[in-house]
Amino acid sequence: MSPNPHIIVVDDEAPAREMVGDYLKMHGFVVTLCDGGKSLRAEIDIKVPDLVVLDLNMPEEDGLSIIRDLKAKTNVPVIMLTATASPIDRVVGLELGADDYVAKPCELRELMARIRSVLRRAAPKPAAEAPAPAAPAKPASEQLVRFGTKWLDLEAQSLRDDDGNEHPLTASEFGLLKVFAANPKRVLSRERLLELANARDAEAFDRAVDLRIMRIRRKIELDPTKPAVIRTIRGGGYLFSPASERP
């Protein structure tokens, strides 16, 4: 990530996107303004930004379809702007891979704080600082945690297989895996997971926890239909069983 992160603000209402853009520019961000999905795609074809701030409620193309398309092609972090009081759009957006949301009309200081938080979580570490994948069976650092078929690198915030290939994680998926890594062999309720992962909206995130864990299982379990690494405990929540302690 560059010293001055590039943010694309997508909103069909010119006053709203210009207000957000001007505020972010005042605080050192490089900003591009787009009025919808078409202009956003044109900008991303030129250069992928560090983050996208996306209004969900636009007339020509709704934000959820834009998120779906974006995440199919890139790993760019997305913060949703939503005017709806219902959590449904937020849940769907989070499941599609969005990293956070801010309600409209947005408090600009909160939006900037959310942007900085997501950028910190999404920023890759320099390659020289990442543990070498030469011998993953014997990690030399406690920063590597085995999750089934993969290794979670807590320092680089990445998921790798035994050959060193990286498998993309959203910031929210990494947040859940980090919580499990710090709490092996402990049953964690959804409420406790939300608390430890610093989730802001219990209603929206609670309904998305199961979906996120289902998505994580597809990446780490030998057989996602019979999870052995992150197990569901009926009436309790979820339990992470480290590889070395499973039969």
Beta strands, then each sheet from edge to edge (+ up, - down):
strand 1: 6-10
strand 2: 30-34
strand 3: 51-55
strand 4: 78-82
strand 5: 100-103
strand 6: 144-147
strand 7: 150-153
strand 8: 158-160
strand 9: 166-167
strand 10: 187-188
strand 11: 230-233
strand 12: 237-240
sheet 1: 2+ 1+ 3+ 4+ 5+
sheet 2: 6+ 7- 8+ 9-
sheet 3: 10+ 12- 11+
end
